[in-house]
């Protein structure tokens, strides 16, 4: 994966879906939602994105490449060849699944969209200066004093505050007196209609700016966080421990499987269909196509022998973010399914969280939480 063109799905996994091979060059059929028909291309050019894992010293490229080369590629080869002891290798398989479950473009783009929607909703709530002004005004003096005491107790986070407090103490004014004075002044301002309106408008404008950052800023922040996490640990231990408890099997299929750009797909307790990412405690089953005729299957109940049929390709295509690969050009009908199973933080879940936050703020504004 070295260089600037990073494979979102590595070549060693795509190799299992080869249409042909010429020397060291492996070919596969690529299906992309933005093209009208599949095209046969080298795996060197399939499912790649420029600097997806970063560049320079902050890049996760080197750590991912080392992890793939030393551990994942040999493991997948042994799974394909039938030489892997599925029981003895449960931790290694868990690492494979843990890695693929966090590295894809859908993970990054999904969190970008969810973050934008949530911040926009929070900005709308806190941008209502009148609501926030009422919420603050209806808190007790004791509550507001407690908040200021916490601020004054940690002045190291506020440049110059420590010196100011020391100067006041030298004048015989204690921190308790400072916070009491601030609360009294704030209460006086909030009780004055004109000043209160000015404060409310200022608060509204401030929070609107804070919670509505430009989309590129959110995108860059999510990208940096994703790359940093992958660089630190390509396979998080919490995920390894979860999947290590699963029972594993290889299903040999009598039909051609496809490989989506999310690699893994999951069956959970609260979804009727397979989803592209998982909530670990709710995951029942995980599937990873390792070749066009082999499917790695993990189940939270090791006694269950899970079998899938040809319609699993519909689920793989639906869970793909924008593309998938296959051994043949016979999967054109699946192209309309790409991306049909969205990032599973549904809008109604976000709206429910925002509605709960909005209701709590209204209660505070009405004095119910005083």
C-alpha positions in Angstrom: 0.0 0.0 0.0 3.1 2.2 0.0 2.8 5.5 -2.0 0.0 7.9 -2.2 -2.7 5.6 -3.7 -3.9 3.7 -0.7 -6.0 0.5 -1.0 -9.2 0.8 1.0 -9.5 -3.0 0.5 -6.0 -4.6 0.1 -4.8 -6.4 -2.9 -4.2 -9.7 -1.0 -8.0 -9.9 -0.3 -9.0 -8.7 -3.8 -6.8 -11.5 -5.3 -9.4 -14.0 -4.2 -11.8 -12.4 -6.7 -9.4 -12.5 -9.7 -10.8 -12.7 -13.2 -7.3 -13.5 -14.5 -3.6 -13.1 -13.7 -0.7 -12.2 -16.0 2.6 -12.6 -14.2 2.4 -10.5 -11.0 -0.6 -8.6 -12.3 -4.0 -9.6 -11.0 -7.2 -8.5 -12.7 -10.7 -8.2 -11.3 -14.1 -6.8 -12.4 -14.9 -3.5 -10.7 -18.5 -2.3 -10.2 -18.9 1.3 -9.2 -22.1 3.2 -8.5 -20.9 6.1 -10.7 -20.2 4.0 -13.8 -22.7 2.4 -16.1 -21.1 -1.0 -16.5 -18.3 -3.0 -14.8 -14.8 -2.8 -16.1 -11.9 -5.2 -15.7 -8.9 -3.6 -14.0 -5.8 -4.5 -12.1 -6.1 -4.9 -8.4 -3.4 -2.2 -8.2 -6.0 0.3 -9.3 -9.1 -1.2 -7.7 -10.8 0.3 -4.6 -8.0 2.9 -4.0 -8.1 6.5 -2.7 -5.3 9.0 -2.7 -3.6 9.5 0.7 -6.6 7.8 2.3 -4.5 6.8 5.3 -2.7 10.1 5.5 0.8 11.2 4.4 4.1 12.1 5.9 4.8 11.3 9.6 1.2 11.3 10.5 0.3 8.5 8.0 -1.1 5.2 9.1 0.1 3.6 5.8 3.2 2.0 7.2 1.6 0.4 10.3 -1.3 -0.9 8.2 1.0 -2.3 5.5 3.2 -4.0 8.1 0.2 -5.5 9.9 -1.2 -6.8 6.6 2.0 -8.2 5.3 3.1 -9.9 8.5 -0.2 -11.2 9.8 -3.3 -10.7 7.7 -2.1 -11.9 4.2 -0.6 -15.2 5.5 -3.8 -15.8 7.6 -6.1 -15.2 4.6 -3.9 -17.6 2.5 -4.2 -20.3 5.1 -8.0 -19.8 5.3 -8.3 -20.2 1.6 -6.1 -23.2 1.5 -7.9 -24.9 4.4 -4.7 -25.2 6.5 -5.9 -22.8 9.2 -7.1 -24.3 12.5 -10.2 -22.2 13.0 -10.3 -22.9 16.8 -6.6 -22.4 17.5 -6.6 -19.2 15.3 -9.6 -17.5 16.8 -7.6 -14.6 18.0 -5.9 -14.1 14.7 -9.2 -14.2 12.9 -10.7 -11.8 15.4 -7.8 -9.4 14.5 -8.6 -9.7 10.8 -12.3 -8.9 11.4 -11.4 -6.1 13.9 -9.1 -4.5 11.3 -11.5 -4.5 8.4 -14.4 -3.4 10.5 -12.7 0.0 11.2 -10.6 0.9 8.1 -13.1 1.6 5.3 -14.3 4.8 3.6 -17.9 4.1 4.8 -16.7 4.4 8.4 -15.1 7.8 7.8 -17.8 9.2 5.6 -20.6 7.9 7.8 -19.1 9.6 10.9 -18.7 12.8 8.9 -22.4 12.8 7.9 -23.5 11.9 11.4 -21.3 14.5 13.0 -22.5 17.2 10.7 -26.2 16.4 11.3 -25.7 16.2 15.1 -23.7 19.4 15.4 -26.2 21.2 13.2 -29.0 20.1 15.4 -27.2 21.1 18.6 -26.3 24.4 17.0 -30.0 25.0 16.3 -30.9 24.3 19.9 -28.1 26.3 21.6 -28.4 29.0 19.0 -31.7 29.8 20.5 -30.4 32.6 22.7 -33.7 33.2 24.4 -34.0 29.5 25.4 -30.4 29.4 26.7 -30.9 32.7 28.5 -34.0 31.4 30.2 -32.3 28.1 31.1 -29.4 30.0 32.7 -31.6 32.5 34.5 -33.8 29.8 36.0 -30.9 28.0 37.7 -30.4 28.6 41.4 -27.6 30.9 42.7 -26.1 27.8 44.3 -25.9 26.0 41.0 -24.3 28.9 39.2 -21.9 29.4 42.0 -20.9 25.8 41.8 -20.1 26.1 38.1 -17.9 29.2 38.7 -16.2 27.5 41.6 -15.2 24.6 39.3 -13.8 27.1 36.8 -11.8 28.9 39.4 -10.5 25.7 40.9 -8.8 24.8 37.6 -7.2 28.1 36.5 -4.4 26.3 34.7 -6.7 26.0 31.7 -7.3 29.7 31.6 -4.2 31.8 30.9 -3.8 34.6 33.4 -6.5 33.4 35.7 -4.2 32.0 38.3 -2.3 35.4 38.6 -5.5 37.3 38.8 -6.8 35.0 41.6 -3.6 35.3 43.5 -3.7 39.1 43.3 -7.3 39.1 44.6 -6.2 36.8 47.5 -3.4 39.2 48.3 -6.0 41.9 48.7 -7.9 39.6 51.1 -10.6 38.5 48.6 -11.2 34.8 48.6 -12.2 32.6 45.7 -15.5 32.0 47.3 -16.1 35.8 47.4 -15.1 36.1 43.8 -17.6 33.4 42.6 -20.3 34.9 44.8 -19.7 38.3 43.4 -19.8 37.0 39.8 -23.0 35.2 40.4 -24.6 38.3 41.9 -23.6 40.4 38.9 -24.8 37.8 36.5 -28.1 37.6 38.3 -28.5 41.3 38.2 -27.9 41.4 34.4 -30.3 38.5 33.8 -33.0 40.3 35.8 -32.7 43.4 33.6 -34.8 42.9 30.3 -32.5 44.9 28.1 -29.2 43.3 29.3 -30.8 39.9 29.3 -31.8 40.3 25.6 -28.2 41.3 24.8 -26.8 38.4 26.6 -29.3 36.0 25.0 -28.4 37.3 21.5 -24.7 37.0 22.2 -25.1 33.5 23.6 -27.1 32.5 20.5 -24.6 33.8 18.1 -21.7 32.2 19.9 -23.2 28.7 20.1 -24.3 28.9 16.5 -20.7 29.5 15.4 -19.4 26.8 17.7 -21.8 24.1 16.6 -21.9 24.9 13.0 -18.3 24.5 11.8 -17.6 24.4 8.0 -18.1 21.0 6.5 -14.4 20.8 5.4 -13.4 21.3 9.0 -15.6 18.4 10.2 -14.3 16.2 7.4 -10.7 16.9 8.2 -11.2 16.4 11.9 -12.9 13.0 11.3 -10.2 12.0 8.9 -7.4 13.0 11.3 -9.1 11.0 14.1 -9.6 8.0 11.9 -6.0 8.0 10.7 -4.6 8.5 14.2 -6.6 5.6 15.5 -5.5 3.3 12.7 -1.9 4.3 13.2 -2.0 3.6 16.9 -3.7 0.2 16.5 -4.9 -1.3 13.2 -7.0 -3.8 15.2 -8.5 -2.5 18.5 -8.2 -4.9 21.4 -11.8 -4.3 22.4 -12.9 -5.6 19.0 -10.5 -8.5 19.0 -11.8 -9.7 22.4 -15.4 -9.6 21.1 -14.8 -11.5 17.9 -12.4 -13.9 19.7 -15.4 -15.4 21.4 -17.1 -16.2 18.1 -17.2 -19.6 16.5 -15.7 -19.6 13.0 -16.4 -21.6 9.8 -15.6 -21.4 6.1 -18.5 -21.9 3.8 -17.7 -23.2 0.3 -20.2 -21.7 -2.1 -21.5 -23.1 -5.4 -22.0 -19.5 -6.7 -19.7 -16.5 -7.2 -19.4 -14.2 -4.3 -18.6 -10.5 -4.6 -16.4 -8.4 -2.3 -17.7 -5.1 -1.2 -15.7 -2.0 -0.3 -16.6 -2.5 3.4 -15.2 -6.1 3.3 -17.2 -7.3 6.4 -20.9 -7.2 6.9 -22.8 -7.9 10.1 -26.1 -9.3 11.4 -27.2 -7.6 14.6 -30.0 -8.1 17.1 -31.7 -4.8 16.2 -31.6 -4.8 12.4 -33.7 -6.9 10.0 -30.9 -6.8 7.3 -27.1 -7.0 7.2 -25.4 -3.8 8.1 -21.9 -2.5 7.1 -20.7 -1.7 10.6 -21.5 -3.2 14.0 -22.4 -2.3 17.5 -20.2 -4.9 19.3 -22.6 -6.0 22.0 -25.4 -6.4 19.5 -23.5 -8.3 16.8 -24.7 -11.9 16.1 -23.0 -12.8 12.9 -20.1 -11.5 10.8 -19.4 -12.4 7.2 -16.2 -11.8 5.2 -15.8 -13.1 1.6 -12.3 -14.3 1.3 -12.6 -15.6 -2.3 -15.2 -15.8 -5.0 -16.3 -19.2 -3.6 -15.4 -19.0 0.1 -17.1 -17.1 2.9 -15.6 -16.7 6.4 -18.5 -16.8 8.9 -18.4 -15.9 12.6 -21.2 -16.4 15.0 -21.6 -15.2 18.6 -22.9 -18.7 19.3 -20.1 -21.1 18.5 -22.5 -24.0 18.2 -24.4 -22.5 15.3 -23.4 -23.6 11.8 -24.5 -20.6 9.7 -25.3 -21.1 6.0 -25.9 -18.4 3.4 -27.5 -18.5 -0.1 -26.8 -16.6 -3.3 -28.9 -13.6 -2.2 -26.1 -12.8 0.2 -24.6 -10.8 -2.7 -27.5 -8.4 -2.5 -26.5 -7.7 1.2 -22.8 -7.3 0.3 -23.7 -4.8 -2.5 -26.2 -2.9 -0.3 -23.6 -2.6 2.5 -20.9 -1.3 0.0 -20.3 2.4 0.2 -19.7 3.0 -3.5 -18.1 -0.1 -5.2 -17.5 -3.9 -5.2 -15.3 -6.3 -7.1 -16.1 -9.8 -8.6 -14.5 -12.6 -10.5 -16.9 -12.1 -13.5 -18.9 -9.4 -15.2 -22.2 -11.1 -14.3 -23.2 -9.0 -11.3 -24.4 -5.9 -13.2 -27.9 -6.2 -11.7 -26.4 -5.7 -8.2 -25.0 -2.2 -9.1 -28.4 -0.6 -8.2 -28.0 -2.0 -4.7 -24.8 -0.3 -3.9 -25.1 1.9 -0.8 -28.7 1.0 -0.1 -27.9 -0.1 3.4 -26.8 3.2 5.0 -24.4 3.9 7.8 -26.4 2.5 10.7 -26.7 5.6 12.8 -30.2 6.4 11.5 -31.5 9.9 11.3 -34.4 9.0 13.6 -31.9 8.0 16.3 -30.1 11.3 15.9 -33.4 13.2 15.9 -34.4 11.4 19.1 -31.2 12.4 20.8 -31.7 16.0 19.7 -35.3 16.0 20.8 -34.3 14.8 24.2 -31.6 17.5 24.5 -34.1 20.2 23.4 -36.7 19.0 25.9 -34.2 19.1 28.8 -33.2 22.6 27.8 -36.9 23.6 27.8 -37.4 22.1 31.3 -34.4 24.1 32.5 -35.8 27.2 30.9 -39.1 26.6 32.7 -37.2 26.2 36.0 -37.9 22.4 36.4 -34.2 21.7 37.0 -33.5 24.5 39.3 
